[in-house]
Structures are given as C-alpha cells and as structure tokens.
Amino acid sequence: MNFVGAASPKGFKLILASPNKCYDLLKRLRDEGHSQILLRQGKQLDDKPADISIADVLDNEDLAIHNQRFQEYINWNREVLKQELGLDEEDISEFSTETFEKHHKSPCFIKLTRWLVGFYKASTRPT
C-alpha cells in the first residue's frame, strides 16, 4: 500500500496491491488456454530458476492460502484507512499482484511497487 499525490479533492490516492485481482487475471488466462505460460522466466530465486507456469500457481494450495491471508490484511487496512481518513472508493486504486513466495517482501514485489508508484505519480501530475 502506498499514498501518491493526485489531482483529487484530498490531494492523494491510496494504491493497494491485490492478490485477488491477480488470481482473477491468472484464471482468465488459464480459461483462455494460456495455462502453460511461464511467469518470472529467466529469473533466479534462491539460486534456482524461478520459472513457474500459470497452472502451477493456480494449483498451489499453500500459495493460495498465503495470498488469501495477505489479501485479508490488505482488506482490513483498507477499511481502517477508509474510516480514519474518510476515504471513498474513488480515493483508492488497486493493482494486480501476486506473492510467489511465503515471504511477501520478494524483490519482484518491491520493484513492482516502486515502479507503480513512480508511474502513478507521473500520470497524475497537472499539465
């Protein structure tokens, strides 16, 4: 989760990672016949290839349990921030993300978050 400046009445938006959105995307790709597409192709994780297919991600029950737990934490924080800061749904943007390891601080996740924050800031600057 991150706050970014925005041309809105509050002057900022809350951006949130959403494992659920990622699972929805992966399920759609599987249903369209793309279940063998490799994610993280060519990357290393613990000195081993990090390749994993869409089918393997969706079939991994442990991974699903961890991501569901992370989604529950995100949802709880979302509700707290809505109450404490008076946020409406228009003040919140979600993006699809997947945590492929049991530890949520994977380098891929951190880089993706930094990239999205930079992109969002650049796209909301007044012209």
N, C-alpha and C positions, 0 to 999 in steps of 0.2 A: 504494500500500500504506500501511496505517496501523494503528497499535495503538490499541485502545479498551479502556477498563475494562469488565470483565464479571464477573458473579457466577459464576465458574468456579474450579476449583482453582488455576489460575495467576493469576487476578485480571485477566486481559485476554484479548482475542481479536485475531487478525490479520485485517484485512479487505483483500481483494485485488480489483483490477479484473480483469475477464476479457473480453478481446475475443472469445474463442471462444464464451463464453456469449451475447454479443450477436449474433454471426453465427448461432448456433443459433436465437435468437429471431427474427431477421430472415428466416431461411429458412422458419421455421414460418409467419410472417405471409405471406410470398410464396406458400407452398404452399396457404394458406387463401384466396388470391385478393386479397390486400391489397398487391400489389407497387407500386402507384402512390401509396400513402400518402406524403405529404411529411414528411420529418424536418426539424427546425430551421426550420419555416415562419415567415416574418416576421422572421427573424434576419438579421444582416449579417455578412459575412466579407470582410475587405479591401475594404470599401465596396461590396460587391456582395451581392445576395441569396444567402443561404446554403442555400436550399431544395435538398433532394436527395431523390429517391424511394428507397424500399427497393430497387427493381430496380436503380437506378443504383449504389447502394452495393455490392450483391452482384455487379454486373457489372464493377466497377472492379478490375482485376487489381493495379494499383500499390497501391491502398488495402489490398487483401487481403495483399499482401506485407509492407507496413509493419506492419499489425496482427498478422500472424503473428510478425514479429520481436519486437514488443512482448510478445506472449504468451510467447515463448521466454525473454525477460528475466524476466518475472514468474514463470514456472515455475522458472527457475534460482534466483531469490531465495527462492521458496517452499521449495525443497529445502534450501538453505543455512540458512534460519531454522528449519526443522524439525530439522535436525541440531544446530545451535548452541544452540537454546533448548529442545530436547526437545518440540517441538510435535507434537500429533496432529492428524488431520484435523478432529476436533471443535473444535479451537482456531482453526480457520481458516474464514472466511466469504468467499465470492466474490460479486461483483455484476457484472451485465452492463454493459459499457461499450464504446464504440466511439470510436476516434480517427479523425475525419473529415479530418484534415489530416496532412501529413507530419510536422509537429512536434507532439509529444504534449502540449504544455502549452497546449492550447486553453482559452479562458475557460470553455467549456461543461464540459470535463473537470474543471477546477479547482473550479468551483461545485458540480458533481455530487458530487465527493469530499467537499467541506466539508459539504454537505447530508447525505450518507450518514453521515458520522462523527457529526454532531450528532444525527441521528435514532437511530443505533445507541446512542449514549451515553444518550439519553433513554429508550430502550426497555429498557435493561438495568439501570437504577437500581433498587436494592432499594426495596420499598414498605414 
